[in-house]
Every structure is written in structure tokens, then in C-alpha cells.
Amino acid sequence: MKYIITISLLTLSAFGYSQIITNNETIEDKEKVVTKKVVKPKTGTELYFGISPSYTYRTLDVNDGIFAQPLNYREEEIGEWTTGFNAGVRTRIAKDLKLEIGVGYASNRESYEFRTADSVFSYINTYRHISFPMRIAYSYGNEISFYGGVGVIPKAFLGMKNELTTLDINNNESTVETIESEKFNFFLIDAVATIGTQIKLSDHYGFYAMLEGRRQLTNNYDSQSAYVRKAFALGFNVGIEIYF
């Protein structure tokens, strides 16, 4: 009888102890705090990288004064396509307004060609610049948004590359490249207008595709040159953008 009572007491004690452990584990589980990763909201700042293929040409007028010369064959020059590169930052300054500031490479080009059976005279002039585009842009929409901007593009002149093709003494075409920087204005400025769309691919990146027109407001040549040259361009501005 004593053995039966002893075994019963031991069984009850073990059951009670296991119940206490189970209850304690349940309490500990309830006390665990679930932490969630805090996602910071986007600041509205965009970093962009793009290219801008454009058809470029110019207006060319005779300079007034003692340095003037006739245009002659330069009246027959034609425009050419060029490609520029740019990168920069867009910052939201109001609900639907952005300020865009960047840096890039921009160029414009003209060409001339004269050929006969025994003569060749042709050239391509490429005017190269470091550009600093600045725009105020209106942007409306979410995943796919309308974008329209106007602004100015200050430019630092790097030089004009001239590619001149003629016939050598063996009657073969020969092309000579030269870089000219004298008698040019170093500082230039363009007016620019852009319209297009921005497409958000995720919360972190997207791309943009736009039509862009540029008009140079200042003369490529200095005041003692024979001509007044002001370039213009019509083309595209496409690239990727990263959101912060």
C-alpha cells in the first residue's frame, strides 16, 4: 500500500512540474517582441544617366563691321546628327515641380561636300562642349508620369574638330583632323525645352524618354570673327533614373 501511495505522489509531482515548465515557456513566448524593418520614405530625389542623340545645325550670319566676309560656300553646309551624354540630379521643390541640375558632353555639327571627277573638297566641323543643364520641370503622375521642362544649358567650349578630306597627289582621298580653339567664345549658353514621360519600374529605379529642343543664344565666334554662328538641335533624351 505504501508503495502505491509513493508512486502516486511521484507521478503527480512530475505532472505538476511539467505543467509549470509548459506554462513558463508559454509566458516567455508571449513576451517575445516581433520587430519589423522600418522602410524609410523616398525623399523625391532622382539620380539620372542619359544619352541625347540629336540632329544639329546652325544659323550663320555675316558679322557687322570691318571683319565681315561673304558666306560663300558656307551657305551650302548641312546639319548632322550627334550624340551627347549627361548625368545629374532632380530634386522635388514643390508637389509637381522638380529642379534638375546636371553635367554632360554636348556637341553640334555641320558638313560640306564638293566633288567632281578629279577633285574632292569636303569637311565636317564638330563643336564640342562640356554642358551644365539646369531645368525647372513639371512632373505629374505616379507609375507613368508626364514630364515637361524648360531651362538653360551653360556650356564650356572644348574646341572645334575639323575633318578635311581632299585628294592627294596619287588621286586618293586623304582626311586630316585638326582641333581649333582660337577665335571662339569659351562660354556659351543654350535655351532648352523638354517634353516626355518617366516610367517607374520599381520603387528604386525607372527610365525616361523625352523629346528635346535646344537653341544656342550666344555666338560661337568671338567679336572679331567674320560670322555669327548660333547652333540648334532637335532630338531625344533617354536614360535611366534611380530614386532616393
C-alpha positions, 0 to 999 in steps of 0.5 A: 500500500505504501508503495502505491501511495509513493508512486502516486505522489511521484507521478503527480509531482512530475505532472505538476512540474511539467505543467509549470515548465509548459506554462513558463515557456508559454509566458516567455513566448508571449513576451517575445517582441516581433520587430519589423524593418522600418522602410524609410520614405523616398525623399523625391530625389532622382539620380539620372544617366542619359544619352541625347542623340540629336540632329544639329545645325546652325544659323550663320550670319555675316558679322557687322563691321570691318571683319565681315566676309561673304558666306560663300560656300558656307551657305551650302553646309548641312546639319548632322546628327550627334550624340551627347551624354549627361548625368545629374540630379532632380530634386522635388521643390514643390508637389509637381515641380522638380529642379534638375541640375546636371553635367554632360558632353554636348556637341553640334555639327555641320558638313560640306561636300564638293566633288567632281571627277578629279577633285574632292573638297569636303569637311565636317566641323564638330563643336564640342562642349562640356554642358551644365543643364539646369531645368525647372520641370513639371512632373505629374503622375505616379507609375507613368508620369508626364514630364515637361521642362524648360531651362538653360544649358551653360556650356564650356567650349572644348574646341572645334574638330575639323575633318578635311578630306581632299585628294592627294597627289596619287588621286586618293582621298586623304582626311586630316583632323585638326582641333581649333580653339582660337577665335571662339567664345569659351562660354556659351549658353543654350535655351532648352525645352523638354517634353516626355514621360518617366516610367517607374519600374520599381520603387528604386529605379525607372527610365525616361524618354523625352523629346528635346529642343535646344537653341544656342543664344550666344555666338560661337565666334568671338567679336572679331570673327567674320560670322555669327554662328548660333547652333540648334538641335532637335532630338531625344533624351533617354536614360535611366533614373534611380530614386532616393 
